[in-house]
């Protein structure tokens, strides 16, 4: 009987939601988050840079930071942003910022983008992918708004809201639900397949 070893993943993220999804895939996950300054010091979006290119670059910046720490193996990094009417919403800096974002999203559709960088270091060059989902938020009542702000669930989430959070009137219109949570599993699996193929061609194992 041959036992299949669990895939080992180095998750370059502090997100408990991403960690939960990764563990749910059956992977042996090691969390190795890049320094907080890496994300804070990431260059702003360039004028000619699409949102897809931007989140991809931010994900690569996180993965590069982990590689620079001397970490090897299958490194997985992501970056998620929300966009509504051309306005990019990242993580809120405080409760007031979160309230502004939620009121902006209330009663409207918005898009969620996640850039993915999968890096089998040091054997291969990094692989990239971007996932997009469309969400619609029903008009949010002041009661729900104040409850959500007081709960602190908005912290660390693009657009100040989580699709998985209770009581938020969010509906997924198109795209991957795992992308909205911050780890687009379909995109990651496609990149893992490509990575495995490259390793097989090189006579190596992941």
N, C-alpha and C positions, 0 to 999 in steps of 0.2 A: 504494500500500500504506500503510495506516494502522497505525502502531505504538501499542500500548496502553502508556501510561506505568505504571511500577510505583507502587503506592500508597505514599506516604510516611507513616511512623508515628514519632511521638516516644514512646519507651517510657520511662515514669517508673518505672524499676526497675533495681536492681543485679543482679538474678537472672540468672545465665548460662543457666539452664533456660528462662526466659521469652524471653530473647534468641534462643536457638536455635530455639524454636518459631516466633517471629515471623519470623525470617529464612527458616525453612522454608516459610512461607506465600508467599514471594516478595516480601515488602514491603521497601522501602528504609527501614531502621530507623536512627534516631538515638537513642542512649541519653542521657537527661537525667534522672538520678535525683534525687529531692528530697533535701535534707539529711537525714542520719541522725536528727537531732534531731526532725524532723517526725513520724516514726513513733514515736520514743521518748516524745514529749510528747503523743501522741494521747490523747484522753480515754478513760478506762476505759468499758467497756460499761455502759450504763444499766440500771437494774433492769427497766424496761419495754421495753427494746430487744431485739428478737429477734436471733439470731446472723446471720441474713440481713441485717437492717438494719445491724448492726454492721460486717460486712465491707464492705458497700456504702459506709458512711460513711468507713471507713478508706481505701478506694480513692479516694473523692472528696477526702479530705484530701491525699493524695499528688498527685493531679492539680492541685488548687488551688495547692499549693506550686510546681509547675512553671509554671503560668500566672502566678503572682505574680512569677516570675523574668523575666517578659516574653517567654516562649516562646509562639509561635503555631503553628497547624497542628493535625494530628490527634493529640491526646495520649491515650495509653492507659495507665491505671494499674490495678493489681490489688492485692488483699490476700487472703491465704489463711490459713485457720485450720482446725484439726482439732477434733472434738468427740467425746467418749466418755462416755456416761452423764451428760450434763449438764456435764461438765468440759471447759472450753475449753483447747486446747493451741496455743500460739503457737510462736514460735521459741525454742529452748532458749538459756539464757544462758551455759551452760558444759557440760562433759562430764557432770558429776554430774546436772545438770538433764535432759540428753538421756537418760541411763540411766533415770531415773525415768519419763520419758515412754514410752520403749520398753517397759519392764516393764509399764506401765499398759495398753499396746496389745496386748501379747503374748497370743495365744489368743482375741482378741475382735474384734468388728466396731466400726468407727468411721466417722464421716462427715467429709468434707472439703468445706468451703465456700470459694468464691472470689467476692469482690465485684469487679465491673468498673465502671470509670468511663471512658467514651469522650467526649472533649471536643474538638469542632471549634472551636477558639478563634481569633479572637473572634466568629465568625459565629453560632454556635449555643449553646444551653444544653447542659449536660452530659447524657449519656444513661447509664442504669445497668442493670446486670443482675447476677444471682447464679446461680452453678452449684453443684450439690450432687452428690457422688459417695459411694458406700459401699464401704469396703474391709474386708477381713478379714485379720488377721495370724495365721498359725499360731503355736503356741507357739515362742518363740525360744529357741534353745539358748544357753548361756553362751558357748560358743565363737564363735558368730556375733555375739552381743551385743558381746563384747570386741573382735572384729575390726572391727565397724562403728564402735564408739566410737573406736578407734585410727585409723581411716581418716579421720576428720574429715568424712565425707560428710553427717553430721547437721547441720552448721553452716548456719544460715540457712534451715532448712526447718521448716515447721509440723509439730508432732508429732514432730520430730527424725528423720523418715524420709522417704525419697524413693521413690516408686513405681518410678522408673527405675533405682534403685540395685541392683547385683548382690547376690545372696545373701540379701536380705531376703525372708522368706516372706510376701509380700503378694499378695493376690488381689483384683482389682476385681470387686465384686459388682454394682454398678449405677452408671450415670452415665458421664461423660466421662473418659477417661484423661488428656487434656490438662489438665483441671481439676485433677487430682491433682498434676500437675507445676507448676501455678500459673498457667496461661494457658488458660482454657476457650475453645477456638477456636470452638466452635459458638455460644457466647454472644456472643463478639466479632464473629463474622461477621453475626449477626442485628442487632447494634447498628450495624455498618458499613452494612448495607443500609438501616436506618432513617435513618441520618445522610445517606446519599447521596440518599435520597428527599426529605429536608428541604432539602438543598442544591439539588436539581433544581427543587423548588417555588419556591425563592428565586432561581433563575436563576444559581446558582453551581456551581463544580466543586470536588471534593475534591482 
